[in-house]
Amino acid sequence: MASSKSVVIAALFANAAITVLKFAGFLLTGSPAMLSETYHSVSDTGNQVFLLIGIRYSGREADDKHPFGYGKAQFFYSFLVAVLLFGIAGWESVTHGYHSIMHPHPVTTSTETLFGYQFPSHWVNYTVLIGAIAFETYALWKAYLGISRQMKEHNWESLSEAFRKTSDVTTLTALTEDFVAVAGAGIALFGIYLSRITGNPFYDAAASVFIGLLLMGFALALAWENKRLLLGESLPSGDERQLRAIVTQWDTVRHIDDFRTVFFGPEQLLVTADISFEDTMDTESIDEQITVIENALIEHNPQIEKVYIEPEM
């Protein structure tokens, strides 16, 4: 939880600073790609606030209405972030870029004055976007460190595997946002540069459309990943088989009648099992064996917070 929070806070400060710079760049130059990047950063800044709310809310203690706690709040707020990323940043970028393609404005060669110095206006965009890439790269690195710790802990071999399997959607969302932010700033920079050297405003506007499509694509992927957890996804089949093997290794266990796992929060796993024990065992022996099995399961997978085993007769 602390790791996720530090990742989000780093992204929040980076995006807030970048939003101001990008909007100033747009006001000075009128670049469609720069406006798209402003939408993007405004959305990202708001999204970090939602993620922090999710982290805070999920830390509430369990109560009568929520006996397993509020861990799924992070899933909900991360899903909300995906929707906003799609609806605000992505859609606005595409529509603004499309409008600029249909109604192009000529590339200007105006100059701006700052602190008594005059310089070409396009250098405002270059400076802002290069600064944005630097800020976002820092935030991306923080998010990558967070997901790398999970990959090492769970022996995941690639980022794509971590994307499919992680239950820490807050870090996953921050990582995705930061990656798209770096890519988007790079695309905007390239589009503005092409428009500048060719005198054709199409490249700037096309960069805006491409940034919007990129945002919408990643937003859909994030929404899908959060959907699986909101609906109560179990552990991957391979990991669940390992837990079943732990249960059946005891001579006192005849067979497993039912075995289920479900995430009820980030890195919070619930395991339930109906187990048939040997007929010769008395109640006290069964209780002792259940305790041993529960401890073995938790030791094998630290994500397991609750285990419920029901002996079958």
C-alpha positions as a Python dict, from the first residue, in 0.01 Angstrom:
ca = {
    (1, 'M'): (0, 0, 0),
    (2, 'A'): (279, 245, 90),
    (3, 'S'): (454, 170, -238),
    (4, 'S'): (135, 237, -437),
    (5, 'K'): (79, 565, -256),
    (6, 'S'): (432, 691, -323),
    (7, 'V'): (395, 603, -692),
    (8, 'V'): (68, 797, -717),
    (9, 'I'): (202, 1100, -528),
    (10, 'A'): (505, 1117, -758),
    (11, 'A'): (274, 1109, -1061),
    (12, 'L'): (42, 1371, -909),
    (13, 'F'): (314, 1631, -858),
    (14, 'A'): (465, 1562, -1201),
    (15, 'N'): (131, 1594, -1380),
    (16, 'A'): (23, 1907, -1194),
    (17, 'A'): (342, 2088, -1291),
    (18, 'I'): (324, 1966, -1649),
    (19, 'T'): (-42, 2072, -1689),
    (20, 'V'): (45, 2434, -1616),
    (21, 'L'): (340, 2429, -1856),
    (22, 'K'): (145, 2266, -2140),
    (23, 'F'): (-149, 2504, -2110),
    (24, 'A'): (88, 2802, -2114),
    (25, 'G'): (248, 2653, -2426),
    (26, 'F'): (-92, 2619, -2594),
    (27, 'L'): (-189, 2977, -2510),
    (28, 'L'): (133, 3105, -2662),
    (29, 'T'): (133, 2888, -2977),
    (30, 'G'): (-221, 2758, -3041),
    (31, 'S'): (-86, 2411, -3120),
    (32, 'P'): (-361, 2138, -3143),
    (33, 'A'): (-118, 1873, -3019),
    (34, 'M'): (-27, 2093, -2724),
    (35, 'L'): (-393, 2136, -2634),
    (36, 'S'): (-440, 1758, -2654),
    (37, 'E'): (-147, 1715, -2421),
    (38, 'T'): (-305, 1970, -2185),
    (39, 'Y'): (-627, 1766, -2180),
    (40, 'H'): (-414, 1461, -2116),
    (41, 'S'): (-231, 1613, -1821),
    (42, 'V'): (-547, 1762, -1670),
    (43, 'S'): (-704, 1416, -1685),
    (44, 'D'): (-393, 1252, -1539),
    (45, 'T'): (-379, 1501, -1251),
    (46, 'G'): (-742, 1439, -1163),
    (47, 'N'): (-689, 1068, -1198),
    (48, 'Q'): (-411, 1068, -939),
    (49, 'V'): (-650, 1236, -697),
    (50, 'F'): (-905, 960, -756),
    (51, 'L'): (-638, 694, -702),
    (52, 'L'): (-536, 855, -372),
    (53, 'I'): (-901, 860, -265),
    (54, 'G'): (-919, 489, -351),
    (55, 'I'): (-609, 413, -145),
    (56, 'R'): (-740, 606, 154),
    (57, 'Y'): (-1089, 458, 131),
    (58, 'S'): (-962, 102, 93),
    (59, 'G'): (-766, 138, 418),
    (60, 'R'): (-1081, 158, 628),
    (61, 'E'): (-1138, -118, 878),
    (62, 'A'): (-1392, -391, 809),
    (63, 'D'): (-1736, -336, 955),
    (64, 'D'): (-2079, -501, 960),
    (65, 'K'): (-2170, -374, 613),
    (66, 'H'): (-1831, -464, 465),
    (67, 'P'): (-1705, -767, 659),
    (68, 'F'): (-1407, -813, 425),
    (69, 'G'): (-1308, -448, 435),
    (70, 'Y'): (-1305, -179, 166),
    (71, 'G'): (-1017, -310, -47),
    (72, 'K'): (-1226, -318, -365),
    (73, 'A'): (-1252, 63, -349),
    (74, 'Q'): (-920, 74, -531),
    (75, 'F'): (-1067, -140, -810),
    (76, 'F'): (-1363, 97, -844),
    (77, 'Y'): (-1159, 418, -847),
    (78, 'S'): (-908, 271, -1092),
    (79, 'F'): (-1200, 175, -1318),
    (80, 'L'): (-1329, 531, -1286),
    (81, 'V'): (-986, 660, -1388),
    (82, 'A'): (-998, 443, -1701),
    (83, 'V'): (-1337, 586, -1794),
    (84, 'L'): (-1219, 944, -1743),
    (85, 'L'): (-897, 879, -1934),
    (86, 'F'): (-1107, 754, -2225),
    (87, 'G'): (-1387, 1009, -2206),
    (88, 'I'): (-1201, 1330, -2127),
    (89, 'A'): (-843, 1309, -2244),
    (90, 'G'): (-886, 1059, -2528),
    (91, 'W'): (-1212, 1180, -2680),
    (92, 'E'): (-1130, 1550, -2650),
    (93, 'S'): (-790, 1496, -2811),
    (94, 'V'): (-940, 1307, -3106),
    (95, 'T'): (-1221, 1555, -3166),
    (96, 'H'): (-992, 1857, -3139),
    (97, 'G'): (-735, 1699, -3369),
    (98, 'Y'): (-1003, 1605, -3622),
    (99, 'H'): (-1141, 1959, -3617),
    (100, 'S'): (-790, 2095, -3678),
    (101, 'I'): (-743, 1860, -3975),
    (102, 'M'): (-1075, 1968, -4127),
    (103, 'H'): (-1013, 2338, -4055),
    (104, 'P'): (-634, 2383, -4057),
    (105, 'H'): (-463, 2698, -3937),
    (106, 'P'): (-142, 2801, -4111),
    (107, 'V'): (184, 2743, -3927),
    (108, 'T'): (297, 3077, -3787),
    (109, 'T'): (649, 3206, -3734),
    (110, 'S'): (565, 3447, -3456),
    (111, 'T'): (800, 3530, -3173),
    (112, 'E'): (730, 3554, -2802),
    (113, 'T'): (892, 3778, -2541),
    (114, 'L'): (987, 3641, -2201),
    (115, 'F'): (1201, 3824, -1945),
    (116, 'G'): (1303, 4067, -2219),
    (117, 'Y'): (1417, 3800, -2464),
    (118, 'Q'): (1249, 3724, -2796),
    (119, 'F'): (1239, 3371, -2936),
    (120, 'P'): (1036, 3171, -3196),
    (121, 'S'): (703, 3055, -3049),
    (122, 'H'): (757, 2692, -3148),
    (123, 'W'): (1044, 2673, -2902),
    (124, 'V'): (787, 2715, -2627),
    (125, 'N'): (634, 2383, -2730),
    (126, 'Y'): (970, 2214, -2763),
    (127, 'T'): (1081, 2330, -2417),
    (128, 'V'): (753, 2237, -2248),
    (129, 'L'): (732, 1894, -2407),
    (130, 'I'): (1094, 1805, -2335),
    (131, 'G'): (1037, 1912, -1975),
    (132, 'A'): (719, 1703, -1967),
    (133, 'I'): (905, 1398, -2092),
    (134, 'A'): (1164, 1446, -1818),
    (135, 'F'): (900, 1478, -1542),
    (136, 'E'): (693, 1187, -1673),
    (137, 'T'): (999, 966, -1712),
    (138, 'Y'): (1068, 1013, -1340),
    (139, 'A'): (708, 920, -1253),
    (140, 'L'): (724, 624, -1492),
    (141, 'W'): (1042, 501, -1325),
    (142, 'K'): (877, 516, -982),
    (143, 'A'): (580, 316, -1113),
    (144, 'Y'): (811, 67, -1282),
    (145, 'L'): (997, 7, -956),
    (146, 'G'): (663, -64, -789),
    (147, 'I'): (552, -319, -1046),
    (148, 'S'): (903, -471, -1058),
    (149, 'R'): (882, -552, -687),
    (150, 'Q'): (561, -742, -755),
    (151, 'M'): (715, -923, -1052),
    (152, 'K'): (1004, -1037, -835),
    (153, 'E'): (776, -1140, -550),
    (154, 'H'): (543, -1347, -771),
    (155, 'N'): (803, -1466, -1024),
    (156, 'W'): (628, -1298, -1316),
    (157, 'E'): (849, -1300, -1621),
    (158, 'S'): (723, -995, -1813),
    (159, 'L'): (528, -674, -1780),
    (160, 'S'): (246, -822, -1989),
    (161, 'E'): (214, -1109, -1739),
    (162, 'A'): (211, -860, -1451),
    (163, 'F'): (-55, -657, -1633),
    (164, 'R'): (-277, -965, -1657),
    (165, 'K'): (-221, -1100, -1307),
    (166, 'T'): (-159, -813, -1065),
    (167, 'S'): (-428, -712, -819),
    (168, 'D'): (-249, -385, -736),
    (169, 'V'): (-446, -186, -992),
    (170, 'T'): (-333, 147, -848),
    (171, 'T'): (30, 88, -940),
    (172, 'L'): (-80, -66, -1270),
    (173, 'T'): (-290, 241, -1353),
    (174, 'A'): (-8, 480, -1263),
    (175, 'L'): (238, 280, -1474),
    (176, 'T'): (3, 284, -1773),
    (177, 'E'): (-74, 655, -1741),
    (178, 'D'): (292, 748, -1710),
    (179, 'F'): (389, 537, -2011),
    (180, 'V'): (116, 693, -2224),
    (181, 'A'): (218, 1038, -2098),
    (182, 'V'): (578, 990, -2210),
    (183, 'A'): (466, 847, -2545),
    (184, 'G'): (207, 1123, -2594),
    (185, 'A'): (457, 1401, -2526),
    (186, 'G'): (698, 1239, -2770),
    (187, 'I'): (428, 1215, -3040),
    (188, 'A'): (327, 1578, -2983),
    (189, 'L'): (689, 1689, -3007),
    (190, 'F'): (738, 1497, -3332),
    (191, 'G'): (413, 1628, -3484),
    (192, 'I'): (493, 1990, -3396),
    (193, 'Y'): (843, 1951, -3536),
    (194, 'L'): (716, 1807, -3867),
    (195, 'S'): (463, 2087, -3905),
    (196, 'R'): (738, 2337, -3835),
    (197, 'I'): (987, 2212, -4094),
    (198, 'T'): (725, 2138, -4365),
    (199, 'G'): (492, 2431, -4304),
    (200, 'N'): (201, 2184, -4308),
    (201, 'P'): (-30, 2201, -4001),
    (202, 'F'): (-161, 1851, -4074),
    (203, 'Y'): (117, 1680, -3876),
    (204, 'D'): (42, 1877, -3560),
    (205, 'A'): (-330, 1798, -3585),
    (206, 'A'): (-264, 1433, -3673),
    (207, 'A'): (-46, 1402, -3363),
    (208, 'S'): (-344, 1520, -3159),
    (209, 'V'): (-565, 1248, -3309),
    (210, 'F'): (-299, 982, -3257),
    (211, 'I'): (-251, 1084, -2893),
    (212, 'G'): (-626, 1059, -2838),
    (213, 'L'): (-646, 712, -2994),
    (214, 'L'): (-351, 601, -2782),
    (215, 'L'): (-525, 723, -2468),
    (216, 'M'): (-853, 557, -2558),
    (217, 'G'): (-684, 226, -2634),
    (218, 'F'): (-500, 212, -2303),
    (219, 'A'): (-813, 330, -2120),
    (220, 'L'): (-1006, 33, -2258),
    (221, 'A'): (-728, -206, -2153),
    (222, 'L'): (-727, -60, -1801),
    (223, 'A'): (-1105, -81, -1776),
    (224, 'W'): (-1093, -448, -1877),
    (225, 'E'): (-830, -530, -1616),
    (226, 'N'): (-1029, -356, -1343),
    (227, 'K'): (-1350, -528, -1455),
    (228, 'R'): (-1204, -872, -1385),
    (229, 'L'): (-1125, -774, -1026),
    (230, 'L'): (-1451, -590, -964),
    (231, 'L'): (-1638, -904, -1069),
    (232, 'G'): (-1435, -1117, -825),
    (233, 'E'): (-1160, -1288, -1023),
    (234, 'S'): (-981, -1589, -879),
    (235, 'L'): (-612, -1662, -880),
    (236, 'P'): (-466, -1777, -1214),
    (237, 'S'): (-523, -2151, -1260),
    (238, 'G'): (-154, -2234, -1222),
    (239, 'D'): (-126, -2057, -888),
    (240, 'E'): (-450, -2212, -768),
    (241, 'R'): (-323, -2561, -855),
    (242, 'Q'): (-22, -2499, -632),
    (243, 'L'): (-253, -2418, -340),
    (244, 'R'): (-457, -2731, -407),
    (245, 'A'): (-136, -2935, -405),
    (246, 'I'): (-47, -2796, -63),
    (247, 'V'): (-382, -2907, 74),
    (248, 'T'): (-365, -3260, -71),
    (249, 'Q'): (-7, -3327, 46),
    (250, 'W'): (-136, -3422, 392),
    (251, 'D'): (-213, -3793, 446),
    (252, 'T'): (-517, -3697, 651),
    (253, 'V'): (-684, -3534, 347),
    (254, 'R'): (-883, -3777, 131),
    (255, 'H'): (-984, -3525, -136),
    (256, 'I'): (-1093, -3165, -198),
    (257, 'D'): (-1465, -3129, -260),
    (258, 'D'): (-1456, -2760, -343),
    (259, 'F'): (-1180, -2498, -368),
    (260, 'R'): (-1222, -2128, -445),
    (261, 'T'): (-1010, -1814, -442),
    (262, 'V'): (-1108, -1450, -491),
    (263, 'F'): (-943, -1110, -453),
    (264, 'F'): (-1128, -877, -216),
    (265, 'G'): (-866, -602, -241),
    (266, 'P'): (-518, -532, -381),
    (267, 'E'): (-288, -811, -270),
    (268, 'Q'): (-574, -942, -52),
    (269, 'L'): (-685, -1295, -129),
    (270, 'L'): (-963, -1504, 18),
    (271, 'V'): (-941, -1886, 3),
    (272, 'T'): (-1227, -2123, 82),
    (273, 'A'): (-1219, -2502, 67),
    (274, 'D'): (-1444, -2797, 145),
    (275, 'I'): (-1220, -3088, 242),
    (276, 'S'): (-1293, -3453, 319),
    (277, 'F'): (-1064, -3582, 595),
    (278, 'E'): (-1001, -3942, 699),
    (279, 'D'): (-1297, -4098, 881),
    (280, 'T'): (-1077, -4201, 1172),
    (281, 'M'): (-1005, -3839, 1272),
    (282, 'D'): (-1195, -3683, 1563),
    (283, 'T'): (-1308, -3320, 1578),
    (284, 'E'): (-1004, -3198, 1769),
    (285, 'S'): (-764, -3361, 1522),
    (286, 'I'): (-951, -3209, 1227),
    (287, 'D'): (-934, -2862, 1383),
    (288, 'E'): (-561, -2898, 1437),
    (289, 'Q'): (-512, -3018, 1079),
    (290, 'I'): (-714, -2726, 943),
    (291, 'T'): (-493, -2481, 1132),
    (292, 'V'): (-181, -2642, 988),
    (293, 'I'): (-321, -2625, 633),
    (294, 'E'): (-424, -2262, 673),
    (295, 'N'): (-76, -2165, 792),
    (296, 'A'): (86, -2355, 505),
    (297, 'L'): (-130, -2176, 247),
    (298, 'I'): (-57, -1831, 393),
    (299, 'E'): (315, -1906, 410),
    (300, 'H'): (313, -2010, 43),
    (301, 'N'): (128, -1700, -79),
    (302, 'P'): (154, -1383, 134),
    (303, 'Q'): (-144, -1235, -53),
    (304, 'I'): (-374, -1475, 134),
    (305, 'E'): (-534, -1290, 424),
    (306, 'K'): (-830, -1513, 501),
    (307, 'V'): (-875, -1890, 476),
    (308, 'Y'): (-1200, -2073, 543),
    (309, 'I'): (-1187, -2452, 544),
    (310, 'E'): (-1503, -2656, 592),
    (311, 'P'): (-1458, -3026, 680),
    (312, 'E'): (-1689, -3260, 488),
    (313, 'M'): (-1831, -3569, 650),
}
